[in-house]
Amino acid sequence: MRDFLFILMIILSFSFTADTYAKSDTELDVAGIQVGDVLYFKHTEATYMGNGRFISKKGLVKIDLADPFWTASYIGIKHRSSSSTAAASTKTNGSTLASRAISLIGTPYNQHGETPHDGFSTGSFVHYVYKDVTGSLLSKIPLRQKEAGTPVKRSELAPGDLVFFQGSSSLISGIYVGNQEFVIAASNGVAKRHLDRDSYYANSYVGAVRYSRDELRLSHPKTYENHEHPTVREAMRYIHTPYVLTGNTLAGFDCSYLIQMAFADGLDVHLPRITYNQWEVGLTVLDGKIDFKRQSLDDLIRPGDAIYFSNTWQPGISHVGIYLGQNYMVHASGDEGETTISYIASYWQERMTGVKRFDDLTLRLDHPVVQKASVLIGTPYALGGTDPETGFDTGSLVQYIYKESVGLDLPRFGSQQILTGMEVREPKTGDLLFFQGSSIIPAVYIGNGQMVVMTQLQGATIIDYKNSDYWAPRYIGARRVL
């Protein structure tokens, strides 16, 4: 009985968009699922990311759509359609936004919650309603919600507008529903309040904003799915992936890992892992802050550039995002808890370090040595291994690359390879690099300060050795064998 009531409560909570759901008692229409569709189950909801992958608030989840466990707990699917994914103005969607906000009255307050099941904070409540109705990704932080919208006078408030109040330590936000009433995630749960009759809110009201059609479009992932810059398109594949500091898997990652993936998969550009090391490479197109009141970033940089910020969660360069245009970026955000689209609000403006362009760091795949080295990336380490099937150690990887690419027979070990060819001061693409570890470690120089080297933990990998705290001090020289 309790399970029945729980399911009924979830169904009712989404009843305002019942026409967008496909119901099924026995099976799911797998063929009809598209990227961006949201599947609702008894105890969770998950967004389809393509290639059989789903993502929930807990990260990537495995959902076998033919498994009775999932079919038995299936509630419905919200299809991504023109009505649910194409961002429309709040004037058009105002009544729907208001209705959705009202439908959530009674949901508990939870400072860290982001769903009807877990509860909401004031910022996450607004974020959830807008995402659910329009598909656009507003910030979960009220001050940033306020800065990204267009100010509207109190006398001109319309349903769906955001209203803001000064809390004890920061702004709080709610959704206006008409007749001087708004819905907000208050300390005792989501509730309806009055701008005049509730003295607390009457005395702390600080303004309102409306999100225009264009502002909603700029914060909508669908806007960028076919973007001309490959890294922008790649970054959109990871929207909603949970933020995990130092994370380096698809279950969760941080800002610099997102940059690594987007540029590697989009442009075949391989960047250092850490933000401050990334800042040391590429073309600097903007160094320092700009006056955002006088100038737009569009005047100085272009979509696909990487924006770096300092003094966020730690001193120095500590955050990065990919520029989307019109002062928006996509980034893996610790504040938002996931990869998302964000307006570059005052918080980010004040911490801007500069902007890098990495487009020209693409691997030279026209060079046979680089081409062969690139296809071996990810091959595992195996002491004594001599081929891609069994894996390689440091010396055999280099030996194999040169033999298979240009027919050059190099000795088996780094201590022997360092005696071949001609010593050079400044390496060129295709040269050998050497490092002092417990033994001499060889690597293949592929240009742009990068090398392919075999490591025990990552296997064959690309490393910017000049900016590596581990490899730079161990560098002992380069040899030219071609």
SULVENHU-V797756 format. One record per run of one state. SS is the DSSP state (helix for helix, strand for strand, loop for the rest). FROM is the first residue (numbers start at 1). TO is the last residue. If there is no record, write none. Layout:
# SULVENHU-V797756
[[SS,FROM,TO] [SS,FROM,TO]]
This chain:
# SULVENHU-V797756
[[loop,1,1] [helix,2,13] [loop,14,14] [helix,15,20] [strand,21,21] [loop,22,29] [helix,30,32] [loop,33,37] [strand,38,41] [loop,42,44] [strand,45,50] [loop,51,52] [strand,53,56] [loop,57,58] [strand,59,61] [loop,62,67] [helix,68,73] [strand,74,78] [loop,79,81] [helix,82,85] [loop,86,89] [helix,90,103] [loop,104,108] [strand,109,109] [loop,110,113] [strand,114,115] [loop,116,118] [strand,119,120] [loop,121,121] [helix,122,134] [loop,135,135] [strand,136,136] [loop,137,141] [helix,142,148] [loop,149,149] [strand,150,151] [loop,152,153] [helix,154,156] [loop,157,161] [strand,162,166] [loop,167,170] [strand,171,178] [loop,179,180] [strand,181,186] [loop,187,188] [strand,189,194] [loop,195,198] [helix,199,204] [strand,205,210] [loop,211,212] [helix,213,218] [loop,219,219] [strand,220,220] [helix,221,224] [loop,225,229] [helix,230,236] [loop,237,241] [strand,242,243] [loop,244,247] [strand,248,249] [loop,250,251] [strand,252,253] [loop,254,254] [helix,255,267] [loop,268,274] [helix,275,278] [loop,279,282] [strand,283,287] [loop,288,296] [helix,297,299] [loop,300,305] [strand,306,310] [loop,311,316] [strand,317,325] [loop,326,327] [strand,328,333] [loop,334,337] [strand,338,343] [loop,344,345] [helix,346,349] [loop,350,351] [strand,352,357] [loop,358,358] [helix,359,361] [loop,362,367] [helix,368,375] [loop,376,380] [strand,381,381] [loop,382,385] [strand,386,387] [loop,388,390] [strand,391,392] [loop,393,393] [helix,394,406] [loop,407,413] [helix,414,417] [loop,418,421] [strand,422,424] [loop,425,431] [strand,432,436] [loop,437,439] [strand,440,447] [loop,448,449] [strand,450,455] [loop,456,458] [strand,459,464] [helix,465,467] [loop,468,471] [helix,472,474] [strand,475,480] [loop,481,482]]
